[in-house]
């Protein structure tokens, strides 16, 4: 019972009107009385009412017509209809027009009080649920997905277009462009946003481990499988599975994944019993899947399953107008994390950031700002706080993606003085992947001062 609720009783019979008013005042409600539809409308325009108890049969405008006018004036006002002419037709008409409930005369005061309490409790629950949905929606928004450039506005439009659907999404873009943030934004824009988003970095796992990670395994399925484990598709029940670096999975895993996408069921490693799964799939890659198809390294049928809706993220050098916005975001982020009072970047430092080519994209920009925040003195970051190496005009020749990656990886490991754990964290890759890249690019531990 809501002691603060305002009630309006509308009935042309004074005895019923006054009796209801007295009953509910004794229950702690604030009650106003009206003897006709015009009288009720006059009161509603001057005062807010939480709930109205309206008689259907009245001279002039009846209760159903009054209900329609109430809905126009205050859609949130709850209305309970009452009549001495109980019939299915009048009940249906009242409920179709938005009445909460329908009671027949004569009625028991306790039953009427119970109906009013339920109606107010229902409205309270709806408001709380609405606030909760708004709060959760705000919390699930990927706040680091920043940009105002024309190319990013098109990306945001694509996210809104596909977000509310169940379509599979393929996100393309260079390493460090924010593909996982894009996937989180798609998930946050979908009806599944209150359910899990499960992220799998396919390139970081060996084939056998990836299979177990995706599909789960039974106890004893392989050496070390000491207990049953659910896979990512099961854990994402009702939500979204994000498969990052999809271009790195083996042909066998591709076949298994295709079957899951087609049949919507998985079979755990070591089991023969299929399990239904309910998920949305988002995949991402920095590789050209069409080239991999031509080379026989990626299944065409899987590609077409994944490529229902495509979002391509631009490299940072194509959206340099977003750099000040991104830098401001990272400065605020790391100021709080480092408990520093740095609030801005000097004009000279910002000009330096604008001239740099950013081969590592947003990830490199964030890492650069973070490193600068460590050495910078309050209140702003200066040009000297950044360790960027600008190429001379003669050196700015086109480079392959592998050349860019080699330079970025070797530069990062040098900045970290050979500390591979720190370098892997900055590059956002696992240490095994970093070790393989360093070996590929000829880096030797002996060249580092500290490991």
PLY file of the C-alpha trace (Angstrom):
ply
format ascii 1.0
element vertex 451
property float x
property float y
property float z
element edge 450
property int vertex1
property int vertex2
end_header
0.00 0.00 0.00
1.32 3.40 -1.04
0.31 5.92 1.69
1.33 8.85 -0.50
-0.68 7.85 -3.57
-3.27 10.28 -4.90
-6.58 8.65 -5.90
-9.47 10.03 -7.94
-12.91 8.40 -7.52
-15.38 9.12 -10.35
-19.01 7.99 -9.95
-22.34 9.75 -10.51
-23.84 8.01 -7.45
-22.96 10.10 -4.40
-23.31 7.19 -1.95
-20.76 5.03 -3.76
-18.45 7.98 -4.44
-18.44 9.13 -0.81
-18.10 5.59 0.58
-15.04 4.85 -1.58
-13.52 8.19 -0.63
-13.95 7.48 3.07
-12.57 3.91 2.79
-9.40 4.95 1.02
-8.79 8.01 3.22
-8.88 5.68 6.22
-6.28 3.54 4.41
-3.97 6.56 4.22
-4.54 7.65 0.63
-5.18 11.20 -0.56
-8.57 11.10 -2.30
-10.42 13.49 -4.63
-14.01 12.91 -5.75
-15.75 13.67 -9.07
-19.41 13.13 -10.03
-18.99 13.22 -13.82
-16.49 12.93 -16.66
-16.16 16.74 -17.12
-15.61 17.17 -13.37
-12.94 14.45 -13.41
-11.13 15.98 -16.42
-11.10 19.38 -14.74
-9.42 17.90 -11.66
-6.89 15.87 -13.70
-5.71 18.98 -15.57
-5.03 20.73 -12.25
-3.57 17.87 -10.20
-1.56 14.70 -10.65
-3.29 11.45 -9.70
-1.58 8.07 -9.39
-4.77 6.06 -9.81
-8.39 6.59 -10.81
-11.46 4.47 -9.92
-13.98 5.21 -12.67
-17.58 4.13 -13.11
-18.39 2.97 -16.63
-22.10 3.93 -16.65
-22.51 7.69 -16.15
-24.73 10.37 -17.73
-23.15 12.13 -20.70
-19.61 10.85 -21.38
-19.32 7.32 -20.00
-16.35 5.77 -18.23
-14.80 4.22 -21.37
-14.80 7.61 -23.11
-13.35 9.23 -19.98
-10.64 6.55 -19.89
-9.57 7.52 -23.40
-9.30 11.19 -22.41
-7.31 10.30 -19.28
-4.84 8.31 -21.38
-4.31 11.38 -23.57
-3.73 13.70 -20.59
-1.67 11.38 -18.37
-0.65 8.01 -19.91
0.95 6.95 -16.61
-2.23 7.25 -14.55
-3.64 3.84 -13.59
-7.39 3.42 -14.12
-9.62 0.76 -12.54
-13.12 0.55 -14.03
-16.29 -0.36 -12.09
-19.82 -1.06 -13.25
-23.10 -2.52 -12.11
-23.64 -3.97 -15.58
-21.15 -6.80 -15.64
-20.58 -8.13 -19.12
-17.71 -9.46 -21.19
-18.19 -6.69 -23.77
-17.75 -3.80 -21.36
-14.77 -5.51 -19.70
-13.02 -6.05 -23.03
-13.72 -2.47 -24.13
-12.26 -1.08 -20.90
-9.16 -3.27 -20.96
-8.51 -2.59 -24.64
-8.55 1.13 -23.91
-5.86 0.75 -21.25
-7.68 0.03 -18.00
-5.60 -1.85 -15.44
-8.52 -3.93 -14.11
-12.30 -4.22 -13.99
-14.56 -4.71 -10.95
-18.32 -5.29 -10.73
-20.77 -3.68 -8.33
-21.52 -4.51 -5.62
-17.90 -5.01 -4.53
-16.25 -5.81 -1.23
-14.18 -2.90 0.17
-11.30 -5.22 1.08
-11.21 -6.64 -2.46
-11.23 -3.13 -3.94
-8.40 -2.08 -1.59
-6.44 -5.17 -2.62
-6.93 -4.35 -6.32
-5.69 -0.79 -5.77
-2.65 -2.02 -3.84
-1.77 -4.47 -6.61
-2.15 -1.78 -9.27
0.15 0.65 -7.46
2.68 -2.10 -6.74
2.61 -3.08 -10.42
3.27 0.51 -11.49
6.12 0.79 -8.97
7.70 -2.40 -10.32
7.41 -1.13 -13.90
9.15 2.12 -12.98
11.94 0.28 -11.13
12.42 -2.09 -14.06
12.55 0.83 -16.47
15.19 2.58 -14.34
17.14 -0.67 -14.06
17.06 -1.17 -17.84
18.28 2.38 -18.39
21.05 1.94 -15.82
22.21 -1.38 -17.25
22.05 -0.02 -20.80
24.24 2.90 -19.76
26.68 0.57 -17.99
26.95 -1.76 -20.97
27.78 1.01 -23.44
31.46 0.79 -24.53
32.52 4.27 -23.37
35.97 3.95 -24.97
34.56 3.70 -28.49
35.20 7.35 -29.32
35.02 9.32 -32.56
33.32 12.13 -34.46
34.98 11.88 -37.87
32.79 11.13 -40.92
34.21 7.61 -41.25
33.44 6.83 -37.61
29.95 8.28 -37.87
29.31 5.75 -40.63
30.58 3.00 -38.34
28.23 4.14 -35.56
25.33 4.18 -38.04
26.17 0.62 -39.07
26.22 -0.47 -35.43
22.77 1.01 -34.82
21.46 -0.54 -38.03
22.56 -4.08 -37.25
22.54 -3.92 -33.44
18.84 -4.65 -32.88
18.86 -7.56 -35.34
20.10 -11.13 -34.91
22.39 -10.90 -37.96
25.93 -12.27 -37.75
28.48 -9.46 -37.99
32.01 -9.55 -39.45
34.28 -6.72 -38.28
37.33 -5.94 -40.41
40.23 -3.67 -39.57
43.93 -3.44 -38.85
45.31 -4.49 -35.49
44.60 -1.88 -32.86
41.61 -0.20 -34.55
39.14 -1.21 -31.84
37.43 -4.30 -33.24
36.56 -5.68 -29.79
35.09 -2.32 -28.74
33.02 -2.37 -31.93
31.76 -5.85 -31.07
30.84 -4.67 -27.58
28.95 -1.73 -29.10
26.96 -4.06 -31.37
26.15 -6.27 -28.38
25.15 -3.23 -26.28
22.77 -2.09 -29.05
21.07 -5.49 -29.23
18.16 -7.05 -27.29
20.78 -9.49 -25.92
22.72 -6.74 -24.12
21.63 -7.89 -20.63
23.07 -11.36 -21.33
26.76 -12.31 -21.56
29.24 -11.23 -24.22
31.88 -13.98 -24.34
35.16 -13.03 -26.05
37.47 -15.63 -27.61
40.89 -14.61 -28.96
41.24 -17.38 -31.51
44.83 -16.57 -32.48
46.11 -16.96 -28.92
45.11 -20.63 -28.51
46.39 -23.85 -30.01
43.84 -25.84 -32.05
43.10 -28.39 -29.31
42.71 -25.72 -26.64
40.54 -23.57 -28.90
38.21 -26.50 -29.58
37.76 -27.06 -25.84
37.35 -23.32 -25.25
34.61 -23.02 -27.87
32.69 -26.24 -27.35
33.64 -27.36 -23.83
34.75 -30.84 -22.81
33.75 -33.81 -20.70
35.78 -35.11 -17.78
38.59 -37.34 -19.07
38.17 -36.18 -22.70
41.93 -35.57 -22.88
44.95 -35.45 -20.61
44.37 -32.81 -17.97
40.58 -32.72 -18.39
39.83 -33.41 -14.72
36.29 -32.08 -14.80
33.47 -31.23 -17.18
33.69 -27.70 -18.61
31.19 -25.61 -20.53
32.42 -23.98 -23.72
32.00 -20.36 -24.79
28.86 -21.04 -26.81
27.14 -22.54 -23.76
28.32 -19.77 -21.44
26.98 -17.17 -23.87
23.46 -18.56 -23.63
21.06 -15.81 -24.68
23.98 -13.48 -25.39
26.78 -12.99 -27.90
29.97 -14.85 -28.81
32.77 -12.64 -30.17
35.38 -14.59 -32.17
38.42 -12.34 -32.53
41.17 -13.19 -35.03
38.83 -15.59 -36.83
41.28 -15.81 -39.73
43.74 -17.72 -37.56
41.64 -20.83 -36.87
42.44 -24.16 -38.53
40.35 -25.75 -41.27
39.15 -28.42 -38.83
37.93 -25.83 -36.34
36.36 -23.92 -39.22
34.35 -27.02 -40.10
33.20 -27.46 -36.50
32.31 -23.78 -36.24
30.31 -23.89 -39.47
28.24 -26.76 -38.11
27.51 -24.84 -34.91
26.41 -21.76 -36.86
24.14 -23.88 -39.05
22.66 -26.24 -36.48
22.77 -24.01 -33.39
24.01 -26.90 -31.27
27.41 -27.96 -29.97
28.98 -31.24 -28.91
31.51 -31.11 -26.09
34.91 -32.68 -26.68
34.67 -36.27 -25.49
30.88 -36.42 -25.85
28.48 -37.56 -28.57
25.41 -35.74 -27.26
24.50 -32.47 -29.01
23.50 -29.51 -26.81
21.25 -26.71 -28.17
22.81 -23.24 -27.89
21.29 -19.78 -28.22
23.79 -17.11 -29.20
24.58 -14.33 -31.63
27.93 -14.51 -33.42
30.25 -11.57 -34.07
33.63 -12.27 -35.67
36.63 -10.05 -36.39
39.89 -10.28 -38.30
42.75 -8.13 -39.52
43.35 -10.54 -42.40
41.86 -10.64 -45.89
39.55 -13.65 -45.68
38.85 -13.60 -49.42
42.57 -14.00 -50.10
42.72 -16.83 -47.57
39.78 -18.50 -49.38
41.65 -18.33 -52.68
44.67 -19.90 -50.99
42.49 -22.69 -49.56
43.10 -21.58 -45.98
39.57 -20.43 -45.17
36.29 -22.11 -46.01
34.10 -20.12 -48.37
30.87 -21.46 -46.80
32.03 -20.28 -43.37
32.97 -16.89 -44.80
29.49 -16.40 -46.21
27.96 -17.47 -42.89
30.05 -14.88 -41.05
29.83 -12.09 -43.63
26.10 -11.39 -43.30
26.74 -7.78 -42.22
30.18 -6.25 -42.51
31.67 -3.35 -40.54
35.09 -2.06 -41.55
37.02 0.02 -39.02
39.32 2.69 -40.48
42.98 2.92 -39.44
43.82 5.90 -37.26
45.67 7.75 -40.04
42.34 7.94 -41.90
40.56 9.58 -38.96
43.15 11.96 -37.55
40.46 14.49 -36.66
39.52 12.07 -33.85
42.98 12.18 -32.25
42.26 15.14 -29.90
39.04 13.45 -28.75
40.84 10.13 -28.18
43.75 11.78 -26.40
41.40 13.68 -24.09
39.65 10.39 -23.25
42.94 8.60 -22.49
44.29 11.51 -20.43
41.16 11.47 -18.24
41.32 7.67 -17.99
44.96 7.52 -16.85
44.79 10.65 -14.70
42.28 8.81 -12.54
44.23 5.54 -12.64
47.56 7.22 -11.75
46.06 9.78 -9.37
47.60 12.63 -11.34
46.20 16.08 -12.01
47.09 16.13 -15.68
44.13 17.41 -17.63
45.46 18.32 -21.08
48.12 17.98 -23.76
50.12 21.00 -24.90
49.50 22.34 -28.44
53.05 21.36 -29.45
52.51 17.79 -28.21
49.16 17.56 -29.99
50.81 18.73 -33.22
53.38 15.95 -32.79
50.63 13.38 -32.39
48.94 14.68 -35.51
52.14 14.37 -37.59
52.83 10.78 -36.52
51.58 7.99 -38.83
50.27 5.66 -36.04
51.02 2.24 -37.58
49.68 0.61 -34.39
46.46 2.63 -34.59
44.42 3.48 -31.47
46.18 0.88 -29.34
49.52 2.56 -30.06
48.02 5.99 -29.35
46.68 4.83 -26.00
50.00 3.23 -25.07
51.84 6.42 -26.04
49.56 8.57 -23.91
49.87 6.16 -20.99
53.70 6.22 -21.17
53.67 10.01 -21.47
51.43 10.26 -18.39
54.04 8.35 -16.37
56.81 10.93 -16.98
54.72 14.07 -17.46
54.58 16.80 -14.83
51.33 18.46 -13.87
49.29 20.14 -15.28
49.88 19.06 -18.92
51.74 16.61 -21.16
54.56 18.22 -23.15
56.03 17.19 -26.49
59.16 15.85 -24.76
57.03 13.37 -22.78
56.30 11.35 -25.92
58.90 8.92 -27.33
57.59 8.96 -30.92
60.06 8.75 -33.80
58.90 10.70 -36.83
60.10 9.58 -40.24
61.80 12.08 -42.51
59.98 12.84 -45.78
62.45 10.70 -47.74
61.77 7.73 -45.47
57.96 7.83 -45.83
57.74 5.12 -48.45
54.86 2.65 -48.61
55.30 -0.31 -46.27
53.60 -3.66 -45.99
51.48 -4.52 -42.97
54.24 -6.90 -41.84
56.80 -4.07 -42.02
54.57 -1.88 -39.89
54.01 -4.66 -37.37
57.73 -5.46 -37.20
58.60 -1.83 -36.50
55.88 -1.49 -33.87
56.72 -4.74 -32.06
60.48 -4.05 -31.99
59.93 -0.44 -30.92
57.68 -1.56 -28.08
60.10 -4.21 -26.79
62.89 -1.62 -26.87
60.74 0.88 -24.94
60.12 -1.87 -22.38
63.87 -2.58 -22.14
63.34 -6.18 -23.14
60.59 -6.92 -20.60
58.41 -9.27 -22.63
55.61 -9.45 -20.06
55.19 -5.66 -20.10
55.53 -5.50 -23.90
52.88 -8.20 -24.38
50.51 -6.28 -22.10
51.07 -3.03 -24.02
50.59 -4.77 -27.39
47.50 -6.53 -26.03
48.72 -9.99 -27.05
49.71 -13.04 -25.02
53.37 -13.67 -24.25
53.58 -16.77 -26.48
52.43 -14.74 -29.49
54.94 -12.00 -28.66
57.75 -14.57 -28.32
56.92 -16.00 -31.77
56.86 -12.53 -33.33
60.17 -11.54 -31.74
61.74 -14.75 -33.03
60.28 -14.10 -36.48
61.65 -10.56 -36.56
65.13 -11.57 -35.38
65.06 -9.96 -31.95
67.55 -11.45 -29.50
67.51 -11.32 -25.73
71.14 -10.34 -25.76
70.18 -6.99 -27.28
68.02 -6.11 -24.29
69.29 -4.57 -21.07
66.63 -6.17 -18.90
64.37 -9.21 -19.34
0 1
1 2
2 3
3 4
4 5
5 6
6 7
7 8
8 9
9 10
10 11
11 12
12 13
13 14
14 15
15 16
16 17
17 18
18 19
19 20
20 21
21 22
22 23
23 24
24 25
25 26
26 27
27 28
28 29
29 30
30 31
31 32
32 33
33 34
34 35
35 36
36 37
37 38
38 39
39 40
40 41
41 42
42 43
43 44
44 45
45 46
46 47
47 48
48 49
49 50
50 51
51 52
52 53
53 54
54 55
55 56
56 57
57 58
58 59
59 60
60 61
61 62
62 63
63 64
64 65
65 66
66 67
67 68
68 69
69 70
70 71
71 72
72 73
73 74
74 75
75 76
76 77
77 78
78 79
79 80
80 81
81 82
82 83
83 84
84 85
85 86
86 87
87 88
88 89
89 90
90 91
91 92
92 93
93 94
94 95
95 96
96 97
97 98
98 99
99 100
100 101
101 102
102 103
103 104
104 105
105 106
106 107
107 108
108 109
109 110
110 111
111 112
112 113
113 114
114 115
115 116
116 117
117 118
118 119
119 120
120 121
121 122
122 123
123 124
124 125
125 126
126 127
127 128
128 129
129 130
130 131
131 132
132 133
133 134
134 135
135 136
136 137
137 138
138 139
139 140
140 141
141 142
142 143
143 144
144 145
145 146
146 147
147 148
148 149
149 150
150 151
151 152
152 153
153 154
154 155
155 156
156 157
157 158
158 159
159 160
160 161
161 162
162 163
163 164
164 165
165 166
166 167
167 168
168 169
169 170
170 171
171 172
172 173
173 174
174 175
175 176
176 177
177 178
178 179
179 180
180 181
181 182
182 183
183 184
184 185
185 186
186 187
187 188
188 189
189 190
190 191
191 192
192 193
193 194
194 195
195 196
196 197
197 198
198 199
199 200
200 201
201 202
202 203
203 204
204 205
205 206
206 207
207 208
208 209
209 210
210 211
211 212
212 213
213 214
214 215
215 216
216 217
217 218
218 219
219 220
220 221
221 222
222 223
223 224
224 225
225 226
226 227
227 228
228 229
229 230
230 231
231 232
232 233
233 234
234 235
235 236
236 237
237 238
238 239
239 240
240 241
241 242
242 243
243 244
244 245
245 246
246 247
247 248
248 249
249 250
250 251
251 252
252 253
253 254
254 255
255 256
256 257
257 258
258 259
259 260
260 261
261 262
262 263
263 264
264 265
265 266
266 267
267 268
268 269
269 270
270 271
271 272
272 273
273 274
274 275
275 276
276 277
277 278
278 279
279 280
280 281
281 282
282 283
283 284
284 285
285 286
286 287
287 288
288 289
289 290
290 291
291 292
292 293
293 294
294 295
295 296
296 297
297 298
298 299
299 300
300 301
301 302
302 303
303 304
304 305
305 306
306 307
307 308
308 309
309 310
310 311
311 312
312 313
313 314
314 315
315 316
316 317
317 318
318 319
319 320
320 321
321 322
322 323
323 324
324 325
325 326
326 327
327 328
328 329
329 330
330 331
331 332
332 333
333 334
334 335
335 336
336 337
337 338
338 339
339 340
340 341
341 342
342 343
343 344
344 345
345 346
346 347
347 348
348 349
349 350
350 351
351 352
352 353
353 354
354 355
355 356
356 357
357 358
358 359
359 360
360 361
361 362
362 363
363 364
364 365
365 366
366 367
367 368
368 369
369 370
370 371
371 372
372 373
373 374
374 375
375 376
376 377
377 378
378 379
379 380
380 381
381 382
382 383
383 384
384 385
385 386
386 387
387 388
388 389
389 390
390 391
391 392
392 393
393 394
394 395
395 396
396 397
397 398
398 399
399 400
400 401
401 402
402 403
403 404
404 405
405 406
406 407
407 408
408 409
409 410
410 411
411 412
412 413
413 414
414 415
415 416
416 417
417 418
418 419
419 420
420 421
421 422
422 423
423 424
424 425
425 426
426 427
427 428
428 429
429 430
430 431
431 432
432 433
433 434
434 435
435 436
436 437
437 438
438 439
439 440
440 441
441 442
442 443
443 444
444 445
445 446
446 447
447 448
448 449
449 450
